[in-house]
């Protein structure tokens, strides 16, 4: 039976690991709020050596094994059970969506390893037993650079506050944007670098490939035209994308892992394209991309 995680006020709380908040709290609208907190989620590997008894417990002795994980959580997302984005955005999806936008904005290593039906700040003094559910417990491919400033400031939050509804509407109404952004976000989960590379290129092909044929040239040409004005910079980006697509092809047709450099380059290119789409509130159509490619006005074809 599924447990409905809802507190008395109708909110869920996502614990964010990897960043700190520059202010005590920040409201993003419709009851969504980022707030300072602190807790530590950890999991240790243990072994038992006897079969479980009548009550289902393994008898002692237990021994600790190497491994496990731990997360310092210093920010919480409060999310309501419903928003104006409709039924597809319940509290859990809203928590993921805010975290995904923060990863897109600046912090690709950010994660939400646990969700609670009570504010993490209130749990130590609460008489009610909270429901704590692991959420994004896989590690992230990216890590903070050494001596990085992992502070989420008001300018970065303001961008998320301004865009989460319009970009969420784009998710709801454009299947290509939805699948591309989901692929982009999943590519940051730690695992095989080859799988991350294929996820990124799958998303790019969704957005920039008009057909299944001639993908390498078409994606490179349309994507570089979308991100750069006509001139040497566009040509250089076009050549870079062709090389990265070659890396993608090697990964797709062999068992080789991709090197970190091409993976990061692909990530940055896709990130820039998604941010532009979010800022403009639309996904470019194929005629619009072709107009950029051939430097013509889409309305007059001149």
LUMNUZA-430741 format. One record per residue (C-alpha): residue number from 1; z, x negated, y negated. Coordinates in Angstrom, 1 decimal, m for minus. Layout:
@nr=NUM	Z=Z	X=X	Y=Y
...
***
This chain:
@nr=1	Z=0.0	X=0.0	Y=0.0
@nr=2	Z=m1.0	X=m1.4	Y=m3.4
@nr=3	Z=1.9	X=m1.9	Y=m5.8
@nr=4	Z=1.1	X=m0.6	Y=m9.3
@nr=5	Z=2.3	X=m3.2	Y=m11.7
@nr=6	Z=3.3	X=m1.4	Y=m14.8
@nr=7	Z=6.5	X=m1.6	Y=m16.8
@nr=8	Z=8.0	X=1.3	Y=m18.8
@nr=9	Z=5.9	X=0.5	Y=m21.9
@nr=10	Z=2.7	X=0.3	Y=m19.9
@nr=11	Z=2.1	X=m3.4	Y=m20.2
@nr=12	Z=1.4	X=m6.3	Y=m17.9
@nr=13	Z=2.2	X=m9.9	Y=m18.8
@nr=14	Z=0.1	X=m13.0	Y=m17.9
@nr=15	Z=1.7	X=m16.4	Y=m18.0
@nr=16	Z=m0.6	X=m19.0	Y=m19.5
@nr=17	Z=m0.3	X=m22.6	Y=m18.4
@nr=18	Z=m2.0	X=m25.6	Y=m20.1
@nr=19	Z=m1.5	X=m24.8	Y=m23.8
@nr=20	Z=1.2	X=m24.0	Y=m26.3
@nr=21	Z=1.2	X=m21.6	Y=m29.2
@nr=22	Z=1.4	X=m22.8	Y=m32.8
@nr=23	Z=3.1	X=m19.6	Y=m33.9
@nr=24	Z=5.8	X=m17.4	Y=m32.4
@nr=25	Z=3.4	X=m14.6	Y=m31.7
@nr=26	Z=m0.1	X=m13.3	Y=m32.6
@nr=27	Z=m1.4	X=m9.8	Y=m32.3
@nr=28	Z=m5.0	X=m9.4	Y=m31.1
@nr=29	Z=m5.1	X=m5.7	Y=m31.6
@nr=30	Z=m4.6	X=m2.6	Y=m29.4
@nr=31	Z=m1.2	X=m3.9	Y=m28.1
@nr=32	Z=m2.6	X=m7.2	Y=m26.9
@nr=33	Z=m0.4	X=m10.0	Y=m28.0
@nr=34	Z=0.1	X=m13.8	Y=m27.4
@nr=35	Z=3.7	X=m14.9	Y=m27.5
@nr=36	Z=5.7	X=m18.1	Y=m27.0
@nr=37	Z=7.8	X=m18.2	Y=m23.8
@nr=38	Z=8.9	X=m20.7	Y=m21.1
@nr=39	Z=9.1	X=m20.5	Y=m17.3
@nr=40	Z=8.0	X=m22.6	Y=m14.4
@nr=41	Z=6.1	X=m21.3	Y=m11.4
@nr=42	Z=6.2	X=m23.5	Y=m8.3
@nr=43	Z=5.4	X=m23.4	Y=m4.7
@nr=44	Z=6.6	X=m25.8	Y=m2.0
@nr=45	Z=5.1	X=m26.2	Y=1.5
@nr=46	Z=7.7	X=m25.7	Y=4.2
@nr=47	Z=7.6	X=m25.8	Y=8.0
@nr=48	Z=9.6	X=m23.9	Y=10.6
@nr=49	Z=9.7	X=m24.9	Y=14.3
@nr=50	Z=10.8	X=m21.7	Y=16.0
@nr=51	Z=9.1	X=m18.4	Y=16.5
@nr=52	Z=10.3	X=m15.6	Y=14.2
@nr=53	Z=13.3	X=m13.5	Y=15.4
@nr=54	Z=13.6	X=m9.7	Y=15.5
@nr=55	Z=13.8	X=m9.4	Y=11.7
@nr=56	Z=10.7	X=m11.5	Y=11.2
@nr=57	Z=12.5	X=m14.7	Y=10.0
@nr=58	Z=11.8	X=m18.1	Y=11.4
@nr=59	Z=15.1	X=m19.8	Y=12.5
@nr=60	Z=16.3	X=m23.1	Y=11.1
@nr=61	Z=15.6	X=m26.0	Y=10.9
@nr=62	Z=13.0	X=m25.9	Y=8.1
@nr=63	Z=11.4	X=m29.1	Y=6.8
@nr=64	Z=9.7	X=m29.7	Y=3.5
@nr=65	Z=6.0	X=m30.8	Y=3.8
@nr=66	Z=4.1	X=m32.7	Y=1.1
@nr=67	Z=2.0	X=m30.6	Y=m1.3
@nr=68	Z=2.5	X=m27.4	Y=m3.2
@nr=69	Z=2.0	X=m26.8	Y=m6.9
@nr=70	Z=3.9	X=m26.2	Y=m10.1
@nr=71	Z=2.9	X=m24.8	Y=m13.5
@nr=72	Z=4.8	X=m24.8	Y=m16.8
@nr=73	Z=4.1	X=m21.5	Y=m18.6
@nr=74	Z=4.6	X=m21.6	Y=m22.4
@nr=75	Z=2.5	X=m18.7	Y=m23.5
@nr=76	Z=2.4	X=m15.1	Y=m22.3
@nr=77	Z=m0.4	X=m12.5	Y=m22.8
@nr=78	Z=0.9	X=m8.9	Y=m23.2
@nr=79	Z=m1.9	X=m6.5	Y=m22.2
@nr=80	Z=m1.8	X=m2.7	Y=m22.1
@nr=81	Z=m3.0	X=m0.7	Y=m19.1
@nr=82	Z=m5.9	X=0.7	Y=m21.2
@nr=83	Z=m8.0	X=m0.4	Y=m24.1
@nr=84	Z=m11.0	X=1.1	Y=m26.0
@nr=85	Z=m13.2	X=m0.9	Y=m23.6
@nr=86	Z=m12.7	X=1.7	Y=m21.0
@nr=87	Z=m11.7	X=2.0	Y=m17.4
@nr=88	Z=m13.3	X=m1.3	Y=m16.4
@nr=89	Z=m10.7	X=m3.2	Y=m18.5
@nr=90	Z=m7.3	X=m2.5	Y=m17.0
@nr=91	Z=m4.4	X=m4.7	Y=m17.9
@nr=92	Z=m5.3	X=m7.3	Y=m15.2
@nr=93	Z=m8.9	X=m7.5	Y=m16.4
@nr=94	Z=m7.8	X=m7.7	Y=m20.0
@nr=95	Z=m5.5	X=m10.7	Y=m19.2
@nr=96	Z=m8.4	X=m12.4	Y=m17.5
@nr=97	Z=m10.8	X=m11.6	Y=m20.4
@nr=98	Z=m8.5	X=m13.1	Y=m23.0
@nr=99	Z=m7.9	X=m16.2	Y=m20.9
@nr=100	Z=m11.6	X=m16.6	Y=m20.3
@nr=101	Z=m12.3	X=m16.4	Y=m24.1
@nr=102	Z=m9.6	X=m19.0	Y=m24.7
@nr=103	Z=m11.2	X=m21.2	Y=m22.1
@nr=104	Z=m14.6	X=m20.7	Y=m23.7
@nr=105	Z=m13.2	X=m21.4	Y=m27.2
@nr=106	Z=m11.6	X=m24.7	Y=m26.5
@nr=107	Z=m9.4	X=m24.9	Y=m23.4
@nr=108	Z=m11.4	X=m25.0	Y=m20.1
@nr=109	Z=m8.3	X=m26.2	Y=m18.3
@nr=110	Z=m6.2	X=m23.2	Y=m19.2
@nr=111	Z=m5.1	X=m20.9	Y=m16.4
@nr=112	Z=m3.0	X=m17.8	Y=m15.8
@nr=113	Z=m1.2	X=m18.6	Y=m12.6
@nr=114	Z=1.1	X=m15.5	Y=m12.5
@nr=115	Z=1.3	X=m11.9	Y=m13.7
@nr=116	Z=4.5	X=m10.0	Y=m14.2
@nr=117	Z=5.4	X=m6.3	Y=m14.9
@nr=118	Z=8.1	X=m7.6	Y=m17.3
@nr=119	Z=7.9	X=m10.0	Y=m20.2
@nr=120	Z=8.7	X=m13.5	Y=m19.0
@nr=121	Z=11.1	X=m13.8	Y=m21.9
@nr=122	Z=13.1	X=m10.8	Y=m20.8
@nr=123	Z=13.3	X=m11.5	Y=m17.1
@nr=124	Z=16.4	X=m13.8	Y=m17.1
@nr=125	Z=18.5	X=m11.1	Y=m18.7
@nr=126	Z=17.0	X=m8.1	Y=m17.0
@nr=127	Z=18.8	X=m6.0	Y=m14.4
@nr=128	Z=15.5	X=m4.9	Y=m12.9
@nr=129	Z=13.8	X=m7.0	Y=m10.3
@nr=130	Z=10.4	X=m8.1	Y=m11.7
@nr=131	Z=7.2	X=m8.0	Y=m9.7
@nr=132	Z=5.6	X=m11.5	Y=m10.0
@nr=133	Z=2.1	X=m11.8	Y=m8.6
@nr=134	Z=0.2	X=m15.1	Y=m8.3
@nr=135	Z=m3.1	X=m14.8	Y=m10.2
@nr=136	Z=m5.1	X=m18.0	Y=m11.0
@nr=137	Z=m3.3	X=m20.5	Y=m8.9
@nr=138	Z=m6.3	X=m22.6	Y=m8.1
@nr=139	Z=m6.4	X=m25.8	Y=m10.2
@nr=140	Z=m9.1	X=m26.2	Y=m12.9
@nr=141	Z=m11.9	X=m28.7	Y=m12.7
@nr=142	Z=m11.3	X=m29.8	Y=m16.3
@nr=143	Z=m8.0	X=m31.5	Y=m17.4
@nr=144	Z=m6.7	X=m32.1	Y=m20.9
@nr=145	Z=m8.0	X=m35.4	Y=m22.3
@nr=146	Z=m5.3	X=m38.0	Y=m22.8
@nr=147	Z=m3.2	X=m37.4	Y=m25.8
@nr=148	Z=m5.1	X=m34.1	Y=m26.4
@nr=149	Z=m3.8	X=m31.5	Y=m28.8
@nr=150	Z=m3.2	X=m28.6	Y=m26.5
@nr=151	Z=m1.9	X=m26.4	Y=m29.3
@nr=152	Z=m3.5	X=m23.0	Y=m29.7
@nr=153	Z=m3.7	X=m22.5	Y=m33.5
@nr=154	Z=m4.3	X=m19.3	Y=m35.6
@nr=155	Z=m7.9	X=m20.1	Y=m36.3
@nr=156	Z=m8.8	X=m20.2	Y=m32.6
@nr=157	Z=m6.8	X=m17.1	Y=m31.8
@nr=158	Z=m8.5	X=m15.3	Y=m34.8
@nr=159	Z=m11.9	X=m15.9	Y=m33.2
@nr=160	Z=m10.6	X=m14.3	Y=m29.9
@nr=161	Z=m9.0	X=m11.4	Y=m31.8
@nr=162	Z=m12.3	X=m10.8	Y=m33.7
@nr=163	Z=m14.6	X=m11.0	Y=m30.7
@nr=164	Z=m12.8	X=m9.7	Y=m27.6
@nr=165	Z=m13.8	X=m6.1	Y=m28.2
@nr=166	Z=m17.4	X=m6.7	Y=m29.2
@nr=167	Z=m17.9	X=m9.3	Y=m26.4
@nr=168	Z=m16.2	X=m7.0	Y=m24.0
@nr=169	Z=m18.6	X=m4.2	Y=m24.9
@nr=170	Z=m21.4	X=m6.7	Y=m24.1
@nr=171	Z=m19.8	X=m7.4	Y=m20.7
@nr=172	Z=m19.8	X=m3.6	Y=m20.0
@nr=173	Z=m23.4	X=m3.0	Y=m21.1
@nr=174	Z=m25.3	X=m6.1	Y=m20.1
@nr=175	Z=m25.3	X=m7.0	Y=m16.4
@nr=176	Z=m26.9	X=m10.4	Y=m17.0
@nr=177	Z=m24.3	X=m11.4	Y=m19.5
@nr=178	Z=m21.5	X=m10.2	Y=m17.2
@nr=179	Z=m22.7	X=m12.1	Y=m14.2
@nr=180	Z=m23.4	X=m15.2	Y=m16.3
@nr=181	Z=m20.0	X=m15.3	Y=m18.0
@nr=182	Z=m18.3	X=m14.7	Y=m14.7
@nr=183	Z=m20.2	X=m17.6	Y=m13.1
@nr=184	Z=m19.4	X=m19.8	Y=m16.1
@nr=185	Z=m15.7	X=m19.1	Y=m15.9
@nr=186	Z=m15.6	X=m19.6	Y=m12.1
@nr=187	Z=m17.3	X=m23.0	Y=m12.5
@nr=188	Z=m14.1	X=m24.3	Y=m14.1
@nr=189	Z=m12.1	X=m23.7	Y=m10.9
@nr=190	Z=m11.4	X=m26.9	Y=m9.0
@nr=191	Z=m13.4	X=m27.3	Y=m5.8
@nr=192	Z=m16.7	X=m28.9	Y=m5.0
@nr=193	Z=m18.6	X=m30.1	Y=m8.1
@nr=194	Z=m21.8	X=m29.0	Y=m6.5
@nr=195	Z=m20.6	X=m25.4	Y=m6.3
@nr=196	Z=m19.6	X=m25.5	Y=m10.0
@nr=197	Z=m23.1	X=m26.9	Y=m10.9
@nr=198	Z=m24.8	X=m24.1	Y=m9.0
@nr=199	Z=m22.6	X=m21.5	Y=m10.6
@nr=200	Z=m23.5	X=m22.7	Y=m14.1
@nr=201	Z=m27.2	X=m22.8	Y=m13.4
@nr=202	Z=m27.1	X=m19.4	Y=m11.7
@nr=203	Z=m25.6	X=m18.1	Y=m14.9
@nr=204	Z=m28.2	X=m19.8	Y=m17.1
@nr=205	Z=m31.1	X=m18.5	Y=m14.9
@nr=206	Z=m29.7	X=m15.0	Y=m15.4
@nr=207	Z=m29.9	X=m15.3	Y=m19.1
@nr=208	Z=m33.0	X=m17.5	Y=m19.6
@nr=209	Z=m35.3	X=m17.0	Y=m16.6
@nr=210	Z=m37.9	X=m14.2	Y=m17.1
@nr=211	Z=m39.0	X=m14.4	Y=m13.5
@nr=212	Z=m38.3	X=m16.3	Y=m10.3
@nr=213	Z=m41.3	X=m18.6	Y=m10.8
@nr=214	Z=m41.5	X=m21.9	Y=m12.8
@nr=215	Z=m37.7	X=m21.8	Y=m13.4
@nr=216	Z=m37.4	X=m25.4	Y=m14.4
@nr=217	Z=m39.8	X=m25.3	Y=m17.3
@nr=218	Z=m39.1	X=m21.8	Y=m18.4
@nr=219	Z=m35.3	X=m22.1	Y=m18.5
@nr=220	Z=m35.5	X=m25.5	Y=m20.3
@nr=221	Z=m38.0	X=m24.3	Y=m22.8
@nr=222	Z=m36.3	X=m21.0	Y=m23.7
@nr=223	Z=m32.8	X=m22.4	Y=m23.7
@nr=224	Z=m33.6	X=m25.4	Y=m25.9
@nr=225	Z=m35.5	X=m23.0	Y=m28.3
@nr=226	Z=m32.4	X=m20.7	Y=m28.4
@nr=227	Z=m30.0	X=m23.5	Y=m29.2
@nr=228	Z=m32.0	X=m25.8	Y=m31.5
@nr=229	Z=m34.5	X=m25.3	Y=m34.4
@nr=230	Z=m38.0	X=m26.7	Y=m34.0
@nr=231	Z=m38.2	X=m30.4	Y=m34.2
@nr=232	Z=m37.0	X=m33.6	Y=m32.5
@nr=233	Z=m33.5	X=m32.2	Y=m31.6
@nr=234	Z=m35.1	X=m29.3	Y=m29.7
@nr=235	Z=m37.4	X=m31.7	Y=m27.9
@nr=236	Z=m34.5	X=m34.0	Y=m26.9
@nr=237	Z=m32.5	X=m31.0	Y=m25.7
@nr=238	Z=m35.5	X=m29.7	Y=m23.7
@nr=239	Z=m35.8	X=m33.1	Y=m21.9
@nr=240	Z=m32.0	X=m33.2	Y=m21.3
@nr=241	Z=m32.1	X=m29.8	Y=m19.7
@nr=242	Z=m35.0	X=m30.8	Y=m17.5
@nr=243	Z=m33.0	X=m33.7	Y=m16.2
@nr=244	Z=m29.9	X=m31.5	Y=m15.6
@nr=245	Z=m32.1	X=m29.0	Y=m13.7
@nr=246	Z=m33.2	X=m31.8	Y=m11.5
@nr=247	Z=m29.5	X=m32.5	Y=m10.8
@nr=248	Z=m29.1	X=m28.9	Y=m9.9
@nr=249	Z=m32.0	X=m29.0	Y=m7.5
@nr=250	Z=m30.6	X=m32.0	Y=m5.7
@nr=251	Z=m27.3	X=m30.2	Y=m5.3
@nr=252	Z=m29.1	X=m27.0	Y=m4.1
@nr=253	Z=m31.2	X=m28.8	Y=m1.4
@nr=254	Z=m28.9	X=m31.5	Y=m0.2
@nr=255	Z=m25.3	X=m32.0	Y=0.7
@nr=256	Z=m24.7	X=m34.4	Y=m2.2
@nr=257	Z=m22.0	X=m33.8	Y=m4.8
@nr=258	Z=m23.0	X=m33.9	Y=m8.4
@nr=259	Z=m21.5	X=m36.5	Y=m10.8
@nr=260	Z=m19.1	X=m35.4	Y=m13.5
@nr=261	Z=m21.4	X=m36.3	Y=m16.4
@nr=262	Z=m24.3	X=m33.9	Y=m15.6
@nr=263	Z=m21.8	X=m31.2	Y=m14.7
@nr=264	Z=m20.0	X=m31.5	Y=m18.1
@nr=265	Z=m23.3	X=m31.6	Y=m20.0
@nr=266	Z=m24.5	X=m28.4	Y=m18.3
@nr=267	Z=m21.1	X=m26.8	Y=m19.0
@nr=268	Z=m21.3	X=m27.6	Y=m22.7
@nr=269	Z=m24.9	X=m26.3	Y=m23.0
@nr=270	Z=m24.0	X=m23.0	Y=m21.4
@nr=271	Z=m20.8	X=m22.8	Y=m23.4
@nr=272	Z=m22.8	X=m23.1	Y=m26.6
@nr=273	Z=m25.3	X=m20.4	Y=m25.6
@nr=274	Z=m22.5	X=m18.0	Y=m24.6
@nr=275	Z=m20.6	X=m18.6	Y=m27.9
@nr=276	Z=m23.7	X=m17.9	Y=m29.9
@nr=277	Z=m24.3	X=m14.6	Y=m27.9
@nr=278	Z=m20.7	X=m13.6	Y=m28.5
@nr=279	Z=m20.9	X=m14.4	Y=m32.3
@nr=280	Z=m24.2	X=m12.5	Y=m32.6
@nr=281	Z=m23.1	X=m9.7	Y=m30.4
@nr=282	Z=m26.2	X=m9.6	Y=m28.3
@nr=283	Z=m28.1	X=m11.3	Y=m25.5
@nr=284	Z=m31.6	X=m12.4	Y=m26.6
@nr=285	Z=m34.5	X=m10.6	Y=m25.0
@nr=286	Z=m37.4	X=m12.4	Y=m23.4
@nr=287	Z=m39.7	X=m11.5	Y=m26.3
@nr=288	Z=m37.2	X=m12.9	Y=m28.8
@nr=289	Z=m36.8	X=m16.1	Y=m26.8
@nr=290	Z=m40.6	X=m16.5	Y=m26.6
@nr=291	Z=m40.8	X=m16.0	Y=m30.3
@nr=292	Z=m38.3	X=m18.8	Y=m30.8
@nr=293	Z=m40.3	X=m21.0	Y=m28.5
@nr=294	Z=m43.6	X=m20.5	Y=m30.2
@nr=295	Z=m42.1	X=m20.2	Y=m33.8
@nr=296	Z=m43.4	X=m16.7	Y=m34.5
@nr=297	Z=m41.8	X=m13.7	Y=m36.1
@nr=298	Z=m41.1	X=m11.2	Y=m33.3
@nr=299	Z=m41.8	X=m8.3	Y=m35.7
@nr=300	Z=m45.1	X=m9.4	Y=m37.0
@nr=301	Z=m46.1	X=m11.8	Y=m34.2
@nr=302	Z=m47.0	X=m14.4	Y=m36.9
***
